[in-house]
Every structure is written in C-alpha cells, then in structure tokens.
Amino acid sequence: MSAASDDGRFATIRLKLPHHLRNLARLPGEVALDVPIAEGRAVSLESVLAALEASHPVLRGTIRDQATGRRRPFIRFFACRRDLSHDPPSAPLPDDVVDGREVLIVLGAMAGG
C-alpha cells in the first residue's frame, strides 16, 4: 500500500485489473489500494495509478507511458457505468469509487475485425 498523505488521510480504492496485468503482478481479481488524499485535491485516476505503480513496480509502463503519463492506447477505465478513459487524468473520480462502493475497472481493449 502507498504512504498516507501529509495529514494521514487516504481513500481505499477498489481496483479490478485485466487478467494479463494481474498475472504479471501476481494479484487477485480485485485489489484494494490506499491512495493518499492530498490537501485540497481530489482522488484522481492519476493518483490511483501512482499508488498502484508504487505498490507494484512491475506494472510501471503497462497502463500508462512512463515518460508522458498518457494512457496506453488499448487500456480503458470504467466506473459507475461510465467510460473514464478520455477524462483528464487529474479529474476527480466518482464519489462512489472514492467511498469504496464501486470498483474502478481497468480494461484491456481489443482491436481487430
């Protein structure tokens, strides 16, 4: 788990990863991540991914590019019946995700025809 913020507050985010990333990091179907809540800032996809990569360094570069921080082309994010993939990485996550009532899903999209 990641370190707490300066004032010790964190949100426990439920995260579901695609099979190949779970295997790579040797994780179960759902992961609970403690994400620090910085003063005056919301829990965002960016902060969740930072906590995931800090806890499981083998996943660095698999979900987002290490140099730019941009989402990999065939990775999608879903929560609360919404596609969050094109939201800015710093956008606040839905309250139901931050409260732990809903899971944040990382999905490996498929292409082809």
C-alpha positions as CSV (number, residue, x, y, z in Angstrom):
1,M,0.0,0.0,0.0
2,S,1.1,3.5,-0.5
3,A,2.1,6.0,2.1
4,A,-0.6,8.3,3.5
5,S,-0.7,12.0,2.7
6,D,0.8,14.6,5.0
7,D,-2.2,14.6,7.2
8,G,-2.6,10.8,7.2
9,R,-5.8,10.7,5.1
10,F,-6.3,8.2,2.4
11,A,-9.0,6.6,0.3
12,T,-9.2,2.8,-0.2
13,I,-9.9,2.3,-3.9
14,R,-11.1,-1.0,-5.2
15,L,-9.4,-1.7,-8.5
16,K,-10.0,-4.6,-11.0
17,L,-7.2,-5.2,-13.4
18,P,-7.2,-7.2,-16.7
19,H,-6.1,-10.8,-16.4
20,H,-2.7,-10.3,-18.0
21,L,-1.8,-7.5,-15.6
22,R,-3.0,-9.4,-12.6
23,N,-0.7,-12.3,-13.7
24,L,2.2,-10.0,-14.2
25,A,1.9,-8.5,-10.7
26,R,0.6,-11.7,-9.1
27,L,-2.5,-10.1,-7.9
28,P,-6.0,-11.4,-7.1
29,G,-9.1,-10.4,-9.1
30,E,-9.7,-7.2,-7.1
31,V,-7.1,-5.0,-5.4
32,A,-7.6,-2.6,-2.6
33,L,-5.3,0.4,-2.9
34,D,-4.7,3.0,-0.2
35,V,-4.5,6.3,-2.1
36,P,-3.2,9.4,-0.3
37,I,-5.6,12.3,-0.2
38,A,-3.6,15.5,-0.7
39,E,-4.9,18.7,1.0
40,G,-7.3,20.4,-1.4
41,R,-7.1,17.8,-4.1
42,A,-9.5,15.1,-5.1
43,V,-8.6,11.4,-5.6
44,S,-8.0,11.1,-9.4
45,L,-7.1,8.4,-11.8
46,E,-3.6,9.8,-11.8
47,S,-3.3,9.4,-8.0
48,V,-4.7,5.8,-8.2
49,L,-2.2,4.8,-10.9
50,A,0.7,6.4,-9.0
51,A,-0.3,4.3,-5.9
52,L,-0.7,1.1,-8.0
53,E,2.7,1.6,-9.6
54,A,4.4,2.4,-6.2
55,S,2.9,-0.7,-4.7
56,H,3.6,-2.9,-7.7
57,P,6.6,-1.6,-9.7
58,V,6.3,-4.4,-12.2
59,L,3.2,-2.5,-13.6
60,R,5.1,0.7,-14.4
61,G,4.7,1.4,-18.0
62,T,2.0,-1.1,-18.6
63,I,-1.1,1.1,-18.1
64,R,0.4,4.5,-18.9
65,D,3.5,5.6,-20.7
66,Q,6.3,6.2,-18.1
67,A,7.7,9.3,-19.9
68,T,4.4,11.1,-20.7
69,G,2.0,9.6,-18.2
70,R,-0.6,9.1,-21.0
71,R,-2.8,6.1,-21.1
72,R,-1.7,3.3,-23.3
73,P,-3.9,3.1,-26.5
74,F,-5.6,-0.2,-25.7
75,I,-6.3,0.5,-22.0
76,R,-9.7,1.8,-20.9
77,F,-11.0,2.9,-17.5
78,F,-14.6,2.3,-16.3
79,A,-16.5,3.1,-13.1
80,C,-20.2,3.7,-12.2
81,R,-21.3,2.7,-15.7
82,R,-19.1,5.4,-17.3
83,D,-16.1,5.3,-19.6
84,L,-13.5,7.4,-17.9
85,S,-10.8,6.7,-20.5
86,H,-10.9,10.2,-22.1
87,D,-11.3,12.2,-18.9
88,P,-8.2,14.2,-17.8
89,P,-6.0,12.0,-15.6
90,S,-6.3,14.7,-12.8
91,A,-10.2,14.7,-12.9
92,P,-11.8,13.6,-9.7
93,L,-13.0,10.1,-9.6
94,P,-16.7,9.5,-8.9
95,D,-17.6,9.6,-5.2
96,D,-18.9,6.0,-5.3
97,V,-15.4,4.9,-6.3
98,V,-13.6,7.0,-3.6
99,D,-16.1,5.7,-1.0
100,G,-15.4,2.1,-2.0
101,R,-18.9,1.4,-3.1
102,E,-17.9,0.9,-6.7
103,V,-14.9,-0.7,-8.3
104,L,-12.6,1.1,-10.8
105,I,-12.1,-1.2,-13.7
106,V,-9.0,-1.2,-15.9
107,L,-9.9,-3.0,-19.1
108,G,-7.5,-4.2,-21.8
109,A,-9.4,-3.3,-25.0
110,M,-9.3,-5.4,-28.1
111,A,-8.9,-4.4,-31.7
112,G,-9.4,-6.3,-35.0
113,G,-12.1,-7.2,-37.2
